[in-house]
Amino acid sequence: MLENNHYDAVIIGGGHNGLVCAAYLAKHGLKVIVLEQRHILGGACITEEIAGCKVSRASYVYSLFSPKVVSDLGLIANGLEILERDPPSFTPMLDGRYLILHQDMKRSQAAIAKFSNSDAQAYPVYEAMLDRIVRFIEPILHRTPPDFNNKRDWFKLLQLGFDTLKLKKDLPVLAELFSLSAYDFVTKYFESEPLISTLCTDGIIGSIGGPMTAGTAYVLLHHVMGEVNGHRGRWGYVRGGMGGLTEAILKTFIVHGGQYLTQADVAKILIRNSRAVGVVLKDGRIINSKIVISSADPHNTFSVMIDPKELPNDFETAVNKINYASATSKINLVIDGYLQFHCYAGIVSGTFHIGETSKEMEKAADDAKYGRISDNLILEGCVPSVVDNTLAPVGRHIISLLVQYTPYKLADGVWSDRKSELLLKTIDRLALYTNINKLGILAADVLTPTDLENDFRLTGGNLFHGLMNPSQLFSFRPVSGFADYRTPIAGLYLCGSGTHPGGGITGIPGHNAAKEIIRDKKWFKK
């Protein structure tokens, strides 16, 4: 129920970035409303019930979310609790061996030494090097990127150049991370395939390319930037599922007077005299506001909700060239019993990787390139219910699987007719390494790339609102000249993952956009 029909800001999309932006603006005293097209807030950061269990349907692990945002919005006080996993990484092999990476460095080295003594010695050096790079990049994530063509930003560019020189011996490494493939980068340090393939997995998440595709090294770096409970480089589970993060943000938003509507699908952004002044919902309702902020991806914002005539030709052309290619699916299983790996007697609490060699991963990517569903799918999964007992009744467990490579466009048929085939191939793949076929599968939730597009409005099924390659990062995200969260239309801003610093559950685009909006005080003068 709308309290009134005129707001300081209307935010399109109730995903985590939209809610972060909304909470900051509400704290600043603005009258804000968030509109979400689904029946539940959170976008891809949600918990939904399946077969009596709480399932993180899309996103499923926590690490990259900004500690600054957690502190600023008081999310811990609002109930956000992150559960750590130890060991965090497990890679099984068909020959009975396995690689476990622990939180303790010495234990990880001992595990790696079973495959290569030199790799075991190199591992702490590699981790320390990445940590130095991350410490350099993290502050940049929270800054608005400069415009290379704007003289007013040249000082920012100069300052960035001076900061970069402080990397000294790590400067060439930074250049490699922005140019090399994950495979080429990792193999500069390691020789044993189990470790190489495990590390390369971070470079292919949400990508259509294999580990040998140029640019995937940055995706690898992007996935090691986070922290859990003050410990850098770790991943954890949100108690109650990923929706627990959304609920904590929402509490801050509501406390400061924020409003929201679910099942409020925006059909059109209202533009008068070249200025955004509100939105029209698909049911015909009009919501007026001083500004409009979209957390939807650039395609949905500019090609679906806006008449192209309202956009400058060069901007429209640039937006239409954004690459949303994806080959990722998400599968959630509810099982009766414990998932047990053939090669390991213990219970795996962290992330497991099904994909023993980088060549195997590259071959699966090649299948997707030609529109095929690979017989050797690459799986990254976890069983969060072995750590979080609030997710499932005793005896039941949840398996979350990110499945690579599943092409958005199939060479034969359409995804609606081939979802069962994908599920069977995934279970067959998992059965090579686990007891999945001996367990009761009580429910299966299959989100193909087209499901991700249709259900969550992720163009092309791309989890990141556009590929995370060097040509679509920093000052080029979403397009050159508009990386400051503003758009060619006055009063229209972006705050989603299609802006700097990109995808993942970080909250930083929402944080940065709110900072720029508050800076533009002209909209809120009485």
C-alpha positions as CSV (number, residue, x, y, z in Angstrom):
1,M,0.0,0.0,0.0
2,L,1.5,3.3,-1.1
3,E,1.5,6.0,1.7
4,N,1.7,8.7,-1.0
5,N,2.5,8.8,-4.7
6,H,5.5,11.1,-4.8
7,Y,8.9,10.2,-3.6
8,D,12.4,11.7,-3.5
9,A,13.7,8.5,-5.2
10,V,12.2,5.3,-6.7
11,I,14.5,2.3,-7.0
12,I,13.8,-0.3,-9.7
13,G,14.7,-3.7,-8.5
14,G,14.9,-5.0,-4.9
15,G,18.1,-6.9,-5.2
16,H,20.9,-6.5,-2.7
17,N,22.4,-3.5,-4.5
18,G,19.1,-1.7,-4.9
19,L,18.4,-2.2,-1.2
20,V,21.9,-1.0,-0.2
21,C,21.4,2.1,-2.2
22,A,17.9,2.6,-0.8
23,A,19.1,2.1,2.8
24,Y,21.9,4.7,2.4
25,L,19.4,7.3,0.9
26,A,16.8,6.6,3.6
27,K,19.5,7.1,6.3
28,H,20.2,10.4,4.6
29,G,16.6,11.5,5.1
30,L,15.2,10.9,1.6
31,K,11.8,9.4,1.0
32,V,12.5,6.2,-0.9
33,I,10.5,3.4,-2.4
34,V,11.9,0.1,-3.8
35,L,9.9,-1.7,-6.5
36,E,10.5,-5.5,-7.0
37,Q,9.0,-7.4,-9.8
38,R,9.0,-10.8,-7.9
39,H,7.0,-11.7,-4.9
40,I,10.0,-11.5,-2.7
41,L,12.8,-8.9,-2.2
42,G,16.4,-9.8,-2.7
43,G,16.8,-10.4,-6.5
44,A,19.3,-13.2,-6.7
45,C,20.2,-12.9,-3.0
46,I,17.2,-14.8,-1.6
47,T,16.1,-17.7,0.5
48,E,13.0,-19.6,-0.7
49,E,11.3,-22.7,0.7
50,I,11.7,-26.0,-1.3
51,A,10.5,-29.3,0.1
52,G,10.4,-27.9,3.6
53,C,13.9,-26.5,3.4
54,K,15.4,-23.0,3.2
55,V,17.2,-22.8,-0.1
56,S,19.5,-20.0,-1.4
57,R,18.1,-20.3,-4.9
58,A,20.6,-18.2,-6.9
59,S,23.6,-16.8,-5.0
60,Y,24.7,-19.2,-2.3
61,V,27.9,-18.2,-0.5
62,Y,29.1,-15.1,1.2
63,S,32.5,-13.3,1.1
64,L,32.6,-10.4,-1.3
65,F,30.1,-8.2,0.5
66,S,31.7,-4.9,1.6
67,P,32.6,-4.8,5.4
68,K,32.1,-1.0,5.1
69,V,28.5,-1.5,4.1
70,V,28.0,-4.0,6.8
71,S,29.3,-1.5,9.4
72,D,27.5,1.6,7.9
73,L,24.1,-0.1,7.8
74,G,24.5,-1.9,11.1
75,L,23.8,-5.3,9.5
76,I,25.2,-7.4,12.3
77,A,22.9,-5.7,14.8
78,N,20.1,-6.5,12.4
79,G,20.7,-10.2,12.6
80,L,23.3,-10.9,9.8
81,E,25.4,-13.9,10.9
82,I,28.1,-15.5,8.8
83,L,29.1,-19.1,9.4
84,E,32.6,-20.1,8.5
85,R,33.6,-23.3,6.8
86,D,36.7,-25.3,7.5
87,P,38.1,-26.7,5.3
88,P,36.8,-24.2,2.7
89,S,37.8,-26.1,-0.5
90,F,37.6,-29.8,-1.6
91,T,38.5,-31.3,-5.0
92,P,37.9,-35.0,-5.4
93,M,39.5,-37.3,-8.0
94,L,38.4,-40.5,-9.6
95,D,41.6,-42.3,-8.7
96,G,40.8,-42.0,-5.0
97,R,42.9,-38.9,-4.2
98,Y,41.7,-35.5,-3.2
99,L,42.9,-32.0,-2.5
100,I,41.8,-30.1,0.5
101,L,42.7,-26.5,1.0
102,H,42.4,-25.5,4.7
103,Q,42.1,-22.1,6.5
104,D,45.5,-23.0,8.1
105,M,48.3,-22.4,5.7
106,K,50.6,-25.2,7.0
107,R,47.8,-27.8,6.6
108,S,47.1,-26.6,3.1
109,Q,50.8,-26.9,2.2
110,A,50.8,-30.5,3.6
111,A,47.8,-31.3,1.4
112,I,49.4,-29.7,-1.7
113,A,52.7,-31.5,-1.1
114,K,51.0,-34.8,-1.8
115,F,51.0,-33.6,-5.4
116,S,54.0,-31.3,-5.6
117,N,56.5,-30.2,-3.1
118,S,57.4,-27.1,-5.1
119,D,53.7,-26.1,-5.3
120,A,53.5,-26.5,-1.5
121,Q,56.4,-24.1,-1.1
122,A,55.0,-21.6,-3.7
123,Y,51.5,-21.6,-2.3
124,P,52.1,-19.1,0.6
125,V,54.1,-16.9,-1.7
126,Y,51.2,-16.9,-4.2
127,E,48.6,-16.1,-1.5
128,A,50.7,-13.3,-0.1
129,M,51.1,-11.8,-3.5
130,L,47.4,-11.9,-4.2
131,D,46.7,-10.4,-0.8
132,R,48.9,-7.4,-1.6
133,I,47.1,-6.9,-4.9
134,V,43.7,-7.1,-3.2
135,R,44.8,-4.6,-0.6
136,F,45.6,-2.2,-3.4
137,I,42.4,-2.8,-5.4
138,E,39.9,-2.8,-2.5
139,P,39.9,1.0,-1.9
140,I,39.4,1.5,-5.7
141,L,36.3,-0.6,-5.6
142,H,34.6,1.9,-3.3
143,R,35.6,4.9,-5.6
144,T,33.7,6.3,-8.5
145,P,35.8,5.5,-11.6
146,P,37.2,8.5,-13.5
147,D,36.1,9.5,-17.0
148,F,39.2,9.3,-19.3
149,N,37.7,12.0,-21.5
150,N,36.8,14.5,-18.8
151,K,39.5,17.0,-17.9
152,R,38.1,17.3,-14.4
153,D,39.0,13.7,-13.8
154,W,42.6,13.9,-14.9
155,F,43.8,14.5,-11.4
156,K,42.0,11.3,-10.3
157,L,43.8,9.5,-13.1
158,L,47.1,11.0,-12.0
159,Q,46.5,10.0,-8.4
160,L,45.6,6.5,-9.5
161,G,48.8,6.3,-11.5
162,F,50.9,7.3,-8.4
163,D,49.0,4.8,-6.3
164,T,49.7,2.0,-8.8
165,L,53.5,2.8,-8.7
166,K,53.4,1.9,-5.0
167,L,52.9,-1.7,-6.0
168,K,56.5,-1.8,-7.2
169,K,57.4,-5.4,-7.9
170,D,53.7,-6.4,-8.0
171,L,52.9,-4.0,-10.8
172,P,53.7,-6.6,-13.5
173,V,51.5,-9.0,-11.6
174,L,48.6,-6.6,-11.7
175,A,49.0,-6.2,-15.5
176,E,49.0,-10.0,-15.9
177,L,45.8,-10.3,-13.9
178,F,44.0,-7.9,-16.3
179,S,45.3,-9.6,-19.4
180,L,46.1,-13.3,-18.9
181,S,43.8,-16.3,-18.8
182,A,43.3,-17.9,-15.4
183,Y,45.3,-20.9,-16.6
184,D,48.3,-18.9,-17.8
185,F,48.4,-16.9,-14.6
186,V,48.1,-19.8,-12.2
187,T,50.6,-22.0,-14.1
188,K,53.3,-19.3,-13.7
189,Y,53.3,-20.4,-10.0
190,F,52.2,-24.1,-9.9
191,E,52.7,-27.4,-11.8
192,S,50.2,-29.9,-10.2
193,E,46.9,-30.1,-12.0
194,P,44.6,-30.6,-9.0
195,L,45.8,-27.3,-7.6
196,I,45.7,-25.6,-11.0
197,S,42.2,-26.7,-11.7
198,T,41.0,-25.8,-8.2
199,L,42.4,-22.3,-8.5
200,C,41.2,-21.8,-12.1
201,T,37.6,-22.5,-11.0
202,D,37.5,-19.0,-9.5
203,G,38.3,-17.6,-13.0
204,I,35.4,-19.3,-14.9
205,I,32.4,-18.5,-12.6
206,G,29.8,-16.8,-14.6
207,S,32.0,-16.8,-17.7
208,I,31.4,-18.4,-21.1
209,G,35.1,-18.9,-21.6
210,G,37.3,-21.7,-20.3
211,P,40.2,-21.2,-17.9
212,M,42.5,-20.7,-21.0
213,T,40.4,-17.7,-22.2
214,A,42.2,-14.3,-21.9
215,G,40.7,-12.1,-19.2
216,T,39.6,-14.8,-16.8
217,A,42.6,-14.1,-14.5
218,Y,40.8,-10.9,-13.3
219,V,37.6,-13.0,-12.6
220,L,39.9,-15.2,-10.4
221,L,41.1,-12.1,-8.6
222,H,37.6,-10.7,-8.2
223,H,36.6,-13.9,-6.3
224,V,39.5,-13.7,-3.7
225,M,38.8,-10.2,-2.6
226,G,36.3,-10.9,0.2
227,E,36.4,-11.7,3.8
228,V,34.4,-13.5,6.5
229,N,34.2,-12.2,10.1
230,G,37.4,-10.2,9.6
231,H,39.3,-13.1,8.0
232,R,40.4,-12.2,4.4
233,G,40.0,-14.5,1.5
234,R,37.4,-16.8,3.1
235,W,33.9,-17.7,2.1
236,G,31.0,-18.5,4.4
237,Y,27.3,-19.1,4.7
238,V,24.7,-16.6,5.8
239,R,22.7,-18.2,8.6
240,G,19.2,-18.9,7.3
241,G,20.4,-18.7,3.6
242,M,21.4,-15.7,1.5
243,G,18.0,-14.0,2.2
244,G,19.3,-13.3,5.7
245,L,21.6,-10.7,4.1
246,T,18.6,-9.1,2.3
247,E,16.5,-9.1,5.5
248,A,19.3,-7.3,7.5
249,I,19.6,-4.6,4.8
250,L,15.8,-4.3,4.6
251,K,15.6,-3.7,8.4
252,T,17.9,-0.7,8.2
253,F,15.9,0.6,5.2
254,I,12.5,0.3,7.0
255,V,13.8,1.8,10.3
256,H,14.7,5.0,8.3
257,G,11.3,5.2,6.7
258,G,11.8,3.3,3.5
259,Q,8.9,1.7,1.7
260,Y,8.8,-1.2,-0.8
261,L,6.4,-3.0,-3.1
262,T,6.8,-6.5,-4.4
263,Q,5.1,-7.8,-7.5
264,A,5.6,-4.3,-8.8
265,D,6.9,-4.8,-12.4
266,V,8.1,-1.6,-14.0
267,A,7.0,-1.2,-17.6
268,K,8.4,2.2,-18.3
269,I,10.6,4.9,-16.8
270,L,8.7,8.2,-17.1
271,I,10.8,11.0,-18.8
272,R,9.6,14.5,-19.2
273,N,11.7,17.3,-20.8
274,S,14.7,14.9,-20.9
275,R,14.5,14.2,-17.1
276,A,13.4,11.0,-15.3
277,V,10.4,11.8,-13.1
278,G,9.0,8.4,-12.1
279,V,7.9,5.0,-13.4
280,V,4.8,3.3,-14.8
281,L,4.1,-0.2,-13.5
282,K,2.7,-2.9,-15.8
283,D,-0.6,-2.7,-14.0
284,G,-0.9,0.9,-15.0
285,R,0.0,2.6,-11.7
286,I,2.2,5.6,-11.9
287,I,4.8,6.4,-9.2
288,N,6.2,9.9,-9.3
289,S,9.7,10.8,-7.9
290,K,12.4,13.4,-8.1
291,I,14.9,10.8,-9.3
292,V,14.8,7.2,-10.6
293,I,17.5,4.7,-9.8
294,S,17.7,1.4,-11.6
295,S,19.4,-1.7,-10.1
296,A,18.4,-3.6,-13.2
297,D,21.0,-4.4,-15.8
298,P,21.7,-1.9,-18.5
299,H,19.8,-3.8,-21.2
300,N,16.6,-4.0,-19.1
301,T,17.0,-0.3,-18.1
302,F,17.8,1.3,-21.4
303,S,16.4,-1.2,-24.0
304,V,13.2,-2.3,-22.2
305,M,12.1,0.5,-19.9
306,I,13.1,3.5,-22.1
307,D,12.1,4.6,-25.6
308,P,15.4,4.6,-27.6
309,K,14.5,8.1,-28.9
310,E,15.2,9.4,-25.4
311,L,18.9,8.3,-25.6
312,P,21.8,9.8,-27.4
313,N,22.7,7.6,-30.4
314,D,26.3,6.9,-29.4
315,F,25.1,5.9,-25.9
316,E,22.4,3.6,-27.2
317,T,25.0,2.0,-29.6
318,A,27.5,1.5,-26.7
319,V,24.8,-0.1,-24.4
320,N,23.7,-2.4,-27.2
321,K,27.3,-3.7,-27.5
322,I,27.5,-4.8,-23.8
323,N,28.3,-8.5,-23.8
324,Y,26.0,-10.6,-21.6
325,A,27.2,-14.0,-22.8
326,S,26.8,-16.7,-20.1
327,A,27.0,-20.4,-19.7
328,T,26.0,-20.9,-16.1
329,S,23.1,-22.7,-14.5
330,K,22.1,-23.1,-10.9
331,I,20.7,-26.3,-9.5
332,N,19.4,-26.9,-6.0
333,L,18.8,-30.3,-4.7
334,V,17.0,-31.4,-1.5
335,I,18.2,-34.8,-0.4
336,D,17.5,-37.4,2.3
337,G,20.8,-38.2,3.9
338,Y,24.4,-37.0,3.7
339,L,26.3,-36.4,0.5
340,Q,29.4,-38.6,0.8
341,F,32.4,-38.5,-1.5
342,H,33.8,-41.9,-2.6
343,C,37.4,-40.8,-1.9
344,Y,36.8,-39.1,1.5
345,A,35.3,-40.5,4.7
346,G,34.5,-37.1,6.2
347,I,31.7,-34.6,5.6
348,V,32.6,-31.8,3.2
349,S,31.4,-28.5,4.7
350,G,33.0,-26.1,2.2
351,T,33.0,-25.7,-1.6
352,F,33.6,-28.8,-3.7
353,H,34.9,-28.7,-7.2
354,I,34.0,-31.3,-9.8
355,G,36.5,-30.9,-12.6
356,E,39.9,-32.5,-12.1
357,T,42.0,-30.8,-14.9
358,S,42.1,-27.5,-16.6
359,K,41.9,-29.3,-20.0
360,E,38.7,-31.0,-18.9
361,M,37.3,-27.6,-18.0
362,E,38.4,-26.1,-21.3
363,K,36.7,-29.0,-23.2
364,A,33.4,-28.4,-21.4
365,A,33.7,-24.7,-22.4
366,D,34.3,-25.7,-26.0
367,D,31.0,-27.7,-25.9
368,A,29.1,-24.6,-24.7
369,K,30.8,-22.5,-27.4
370,Y,29.0,-24.6,-30.0
371,G,25.7,-24.7,-28.2
372,R,26.1,-28.2,-26.6
373,I,25.4,-29.3,-23.0
374,S,28.7,-31.0,-22.1
375,D,28.7,-34.6,-20.8
376,N,31.5,-33.5,-18.5
377,L,29.9,-30.6,-16.7
378,I,32.0,-28.6,-14.3
379,L,30.4,-28.3,-10.9
380,E,31.1,-26.0,-8.0
381,G,28.9,-26.9,-5.1
382,C,28.3,-27.0,-1.4
383,V,26.1,-28.5,1.3
384,P,25.3,-25.5,3.5
385,S,23.0,-27.5,5.7
386,V,25.9,-29.4,7.3
387,V,27.0,-26.1,8.8
388,D,23.7,-24.3,9.2
389,N,21.1,-26.4,11.0
390,T,18.3,-23.9,10.4
391,L,18.1,-24.8,6.7
392,A,16.7,-28.3,6.8
393,P,15.0,-30.8,9.1
394,V,17.2,-33.4,10.7
395,G,18.3,-36.0,8.1
396,R,17.7,-33.7,5.1
397,H,20.3,-31.6,3.3
398,I,20.6,-29.0,0.6
399,I,23.0,-29.2,-2.3
400,S,23.7,-26.0,-4.1
401,L,25.4,-26.4,-7.5
402,L,26.7,-23.8,-9.9
403,V,26.9,-25.7,-13.2
404,Q,29.4,-24.8,-16.0
405,Y,29.1,-24.9,-19.0
406,T,25.5,-24.6,-20.1
407,P,25.1,-22.3,-23.2
408,Y,22.4,-19.6,-23.2
409,K,21.6,-20.5,-26.9
410,L,21.4,-24.2,-27.6
411,A,22.3,-25.6,-31.0
412,D,19.4,-28.0,-30.7
413,G,16.1,-27.3,-29.0
414,V,15.2,-24.9,-26.2
415,W,16.0,-25.0,-22.5
416,S,12.4,-25.5,-21.5
417,D,12.5,-28.9,-23.2
418,R,16.0,-29.8,-22.0
419,K,15.9,-29.0,-18.3
420,S,15.4,-32.6,-17.3
421,E,18.4,-33.6,-19.5
422,L,20.6,-31.0,-17.7
423,L,19.5,-32.4,-14.3
424,L,20.2,-36.0,-15.3
425,K,23.7,-35.0,-16.7
426,T,24.4,-33.1,-13.5
427,I,23.4,-36.0,-11.2
428,D,25.4,-38.5,-13.4
429,R,28.4,-36.3,-13.1
430,L,28.0,-36.0,-9.3
431,A,27.4,-39.7,-9.0
432,L,31.0,-40.4,-10.4
433,Y,32.3,-38.9,-7.2
434,T,29.5,-39.3,-4.6
435,N,26.7,-41.4,-3.3
436,I,24.0,-39.1,-4.8
437,N,22.3,-42.0,-6.5
438,K,21.9,-43.9,-3.2
439,L,20.1,-40.9,-1.6
440,G,16.6,-39.8,-2.0
441,I,16.3,-36.7,-4.1
442,L,13.3,-35.1,-2.6
443,A,13.2,-32.0,-4.8
444,A,15.2,-30.4,-7.7
445,D,15.2,-26.8,-8.6
446,V,16.9,-26.2,-12.0
447,L,17.6,-22.7,-13.1
448,T,19.0,-22.7,-16.7
449,P,20.4,-19.5,-18.3
450,T,16.9,-18.7,-19.7
451,D,15.3,-19.3,-16.3
452,L,17.8,-16.8,-14.8
453,E,16.9,-14.4,-17.5
454,N,13.1,-14.8,-17.1
455,D,12.8,-15.2,-13.4
456,F,15.5,-12.8,-12.2
457,R,15.7,-10.5,-15.3
458,L,19.4,-11.3,-15.8
459,T,19.9,-10.6,-19.5
460,G,21.5,-13.7,-21.2
461,G,21.4,-15.4,-17.8
462,N,24.5,-13.5,-16.9
463,L,25.0,-13.4,-13.1
464,F,27.2,-10.2,-13.3
465,H,24.9,-8.0,-15.4
466,G,27.5,-8.2,-18.2
467,L,30.9,-10.0,-18.6
468,M,33.7,-9.1,-16.2
469,N,36.4,-8.7,-18.7
470,P,38.8,-5.7,-19.0
471,S,36.8,-4.0,-21.7
472,Q,33.7,-4.0,-19.4
473,L,35.3,-2.9,-16.1
474,F,36.1,0.2,-14.1
475,S,35.7,3.3,-16.3
476,F,34.2,1.2,-19.1
477,R,31.4,-0.2,-16.9
478,P,28.6,0.0,-18.1
479,V,30.0,2.1,-21.0
480,S,32.8,4.7,-21.3
481,G,31.8,8.2,-20.1
482,F,29.1,6.9,-17.8
483,A,30.9,5.0,-15.1
484,D,29.8,7.5,-12.4
485,Y,26.4,5.9,-11.9
486,R,24.8,8.7,-13.8
487,T,23.2,8.4,-17.3
488,P,22.5,10.7,-20.2
489,I,19.0,11.3,-18.8
490,A,18.9,13.8,-16.0
491,G,17.7,12.3,-12.7
492,L,18.3,8.7,-13.8
493,Y,21.0,6.7,-12.0
494,L,22.2,3.1,-12.1
495,C,23.1,1.1,-8.9
496,G,23.3,-2.5,-10.1
497,S,26.0,-4.9,-10.9
498,G,26.3,-3.5,-14.4
499,T,28.2,-0.6,-12.8
500,H,31.6,-0.5,-11.1
501,P,32.9,-2.7,-9.6
502,G,30.7,-5.4,-11.2
503,G,29.0,-8.6,-10.1
504,G,28.9,-10.8,-7.1
505,I,27.2,-10.1,-3.8
506,T,29.2,-7.0,-2.8
507,G,26.8,-4.2,-2.2
508,I,29.4,-1.8,-3.5
509,P,27.6,-0.6,-6.6
510,G,24.7,0.4,-4.3
511,H,27.0,2.1,-1.9
512,N,28.9,4.1,-4.6
513,A,25.7,5.1,-6.4
514,A,24.1,6.4,-3.2
515,K,27.3,8.5,-2.6
516,E,27.0,10.1,-6.0
517,I,23.2,10.7,-5.7
518,I,23.7,12.4,-2.3
519,R,26.4,14.5,-3.8
520,D,23.8,15.8,-6.4
521,K,21.9,17.8,-3.9
522,K,20.1,19.8,-6.5
523,W,17.3,17.2,-6.8
524,F,16.3,17.4,-3.2
525,K,16.1,21.2,-2.7
526,K,12.7,22.2,-1.3
